[in-house]
Amino acid sequence: RNRRNNNAKSHQYHHQQQHRKNYKAKNNRHNNNNNHRNKPQLRSRNQISHAILTNSLLEVSTTRHLIESSDGIQNRRRVMKRLDSMLCAWSDTLLPTASYADMLTSSSKSSSPNDESSSNHPYLLSFGSYRLGVHTPDADVDCLVLAPPHIQRHDFFNSWITVLKNDATIGDLHPVATAYTPVVKFS
């Protein structure tokens, strides 16, 4: 009798499992058909003109003031050139004085004077959103100073900061010399 009950239970269990599978399959077919009808029709890249998208993006960017004017771009370039010339002038004040023997040795070399003078000047390099050309009008300009060997970190945070403090066009000067990557913020 136990076997009959077990066989009956087993048969009932398999019947329930089969019923569940059929029910799930039927609902999946129904849901798949509904999902297919409700999905938005996606267009391929070839169906949308890139010119339309570009013009639309420019229009939105202009109305939201996300694109800098040509005057603003020229002003940023002027500021970068001015900072670069200030860095070069400051760098010249830190050059070690050359002895007569050094001058004779350097004049006998076949290198051009331009090569030697440019290696003594720091380079002002921009990076970030300004360098990529994706900055907003109110964004800052991230710059890196690549200094020649005769300029030390303490020179940068002592005499260069003094040069910046003495310039009337520079405000809100915040040097952070103790940071792992030294930073000078100003406007």
Solvent accessible surface area in square Angstrom, and as a share of the most:
residue,aa,sasa,rsa
1,R,224,0.82
2,N,117,0.60
3,R,197,0.72
4,R,187,0.68
5,N,74,0.38
6,N,93,0.48
7,N,102,0.52
8,A,61,0.47
9,K,132,0.56
10,S,50,0.32
11,H,135,0.60
12,Q,106,0.47
13,Y,124,0.47
14,H,115,0.51
15,H,122,0.55
16,Q,81,0.36
17,Q,52,0.23
18,Q,98,0.43
19,H,122,0.54
20,R,131,0.48
21,K,132,0.56
22,N,87,0.45
23,Y,133,0.51
24,K,131,0.55
25,A,46,0.36
26,K,128,0.54
27,N,51,0.26
28,N,87,0.45
29,R,150,0.55
30,H,109,0.49
31,N,75,0.38
32,N,97,0.50
33,N,87,0.44
34,N,46,0.24
35,N,81,0.42
36,H,138,0.62
37,R,172,0.63
38,N,121,0.62
39,K,131,0.56
40,P,104,0.65
41,Q,165,0.74
42,L,160,0.80
43,R,171,0.63
44,S,58,0.38
45,R,197,0.72
46,N,147,0.75
47,Q,125,0.55
48,I,59,0.30
49,S,50,0.32
50,H,121,0.54
51,A,62,0.48
52,I,117,0.60
53,L,93,0.46
54,T,71,0.41
55,N,95,0.49
56,S,53,0.34
57,L,119,0.59
58,L,90,0.45
59,E,119,0.53
60,V,66,0.38
61,S,15,0.10
62,T,83,0.48
63,T,93,0.54
64,R,169,0.62
65,H,143,0.64
66,L,82,0.41
67,I,87,0.44
68,E,22,0.10
69,S,70,0.45
70,S,81,0.52
71,D,111,0.58
72,G,18,0.17
73,I,58,0.29
74,Q,85,0.38
75,N,74,0.38
76,R,25,0.09
77,R,126,0.46
78,R,145,0.53
79,V,73,0.42
80,M,29,0.13
81,K,149,0.63
82,R,107,0.39
83,L,20,0.10
84,D,54,0.28
85,S,68,0.44
86,M,26,0.11
87,L,1,0.01
88,C,31,0.19
89,A,62,0.48
90,W,10,0.04
91,S,0,0.00
92,D,68,0.35
93,T,106,0.62
94,L,48,0.24
95,L,63,0.31
96,P,98,0.61
97,T,136,0.79
98,A,62,0.48
99,S,60,0.39
100,Y,158,0.60
101,A,66,0.51
102,D,81,0.42
103,M,108,0.48
104,L,95,0.47
105,T,76,0.44
106,S,41,0.27
107,S,86,0.56
108,S,93,0.60
109,K,123,0.52
110,S,123,0.79
111,S,63,0.40
112,S,50,0.32
113,P,110,0.69
114,N,114,0.59
115,D,90,0.47
116,E,85,0.38
117,S,54,0.35
118,S,51,0.33
119,S,67,0.43
120,N,42,0.22
121,H,46,0.20
122,P,4,0.02
123,Y,114,0.43
124,L,29,0.14
125,L,80,0.40
126,S,21,0.13
127,F,106,0.44
128,G,29,0.28
129,S,43,0.28
130,Y,37,0.14
131,R,170,0.62
132,L,137,0.68
133,G,56,0.54
134,V,106,0.61
135,H,25,0.11
136,T,48,0.28
137,P,55,0.35
138,D,129,0.67
139,A,30,0.24
140,D,100,0.52
141,V,46,0.26
142,D,49,0.25
143,C,46,0.27
144,L,94,0.47
145,V,40,0.23
146,L,98,0.49
147,A,45,0.35
148,P,11,0.07
149,P,122,0.77
150,H,42,0.19
151,I,14,0.07
152,Q,92,0.41
153,R,125,0.46
154,H,114,0.51
155,D,24,0.13
156,F,36,0.15
157,F,25,0.11
158,N,92,0.47
159,S,38,0.25
160,W,8,0.03
161,I,10,0.05
162,T,70,0.41
163,V,50,0.29
164,L,0,0.00
165,K,140,0.59
166,N,119,0.61
167,D,20,0.11
168,A,108,0.84
169,T,100,0.58
170,I,30,0.15
171,G,31,0.30
172,D,102,0.53
173,L,36,0.18
174,H,108,0.48
175,P,56,0.35
176,V,62,0.36
177,A,41,0.32
178,T,135,0.78
179,A,31,0.24
180,Y,215,0.82
181,T,91,0.53
182,P,51,0.32
183,V,54,0.31
184,V,30,0.17
185,K,127,0.54
186,F,70,0.29
187,S,88,0.57
